[in-house]
Amino acid sequence: MTAAASRWRSLRFWMITLAAVAGIALTQALGFWQLSRAAQKEALQAAIEARKHLPALDNRALSAIKDVAAEVHRPVALRGRWLARHTVYLDNRQMGGHPGFYVLTAFQPEGLPAVVMVQRGWVPRNFLNREQLPPVETPASEVLVQGRLAPAPSRLFEFSSSAAPGPESGSSVIRQNLDLAAYGAQTGLPVAPWTVLQTGAASEGLQRDWPEVASGVGKHYGYAFQWFGLSGLMAILYVWYQFIAPRRRRPAAS
């Protein structure tokens, strides 16, 4: 082997070694990052579960809380009255694998200045007449609403904003999404930036088999497994092609 060929072989060895070390280090870092994301979500899920088992907040206790967003998922038991004319049906929502509407009605808790949009439950849609909504009972007298604090309903893809007037939004009771701030500005109601997810058995024509909040922890463990697997594969290939394969190709000494 000439000196030039020997230098090139040595240079190639170190270039491949450097690339392998960089690739293994990068994939290892990404794997550990996914594990840290999984740990964060597990801690968040544990905090949510712990909050669900706290005592329910009544009107007085809720009014004393300065940052309600920090109490999301905590149980509540609020007395007040429905503002039945401010009812919204969110379209294309599923429960138990069936399409329908999430029904939200404005609720005025006694002694609280803000109006709360309550996610009351789910109703099936009429496939023959989309505009025909199932009947939902809304008592006019004072009621006790039991549930838990929740963020605004999840947003679905739409071609136009729900905040803008139109056949699917504006003053229509059927909407694709509901922006709480925009709805408050439209109706003139002091709508709170959070909602109440009503729980309990089916009643008033509504079902309440709400899906559990998915933490997505399994996804991060899956990604971590892929990154660590890729890291191990690179290490195996490096050892094979840099050390084992060249020795296997060498002619046996006579």
Summary of the structure (lengths in Angstrom):
residues: 254
radius of gyration: 29.2
end to end distance: 19.7
largest distance: 102.7
contacts: 687
relative contact order: 0.17
helix: 39%
strand: 26%
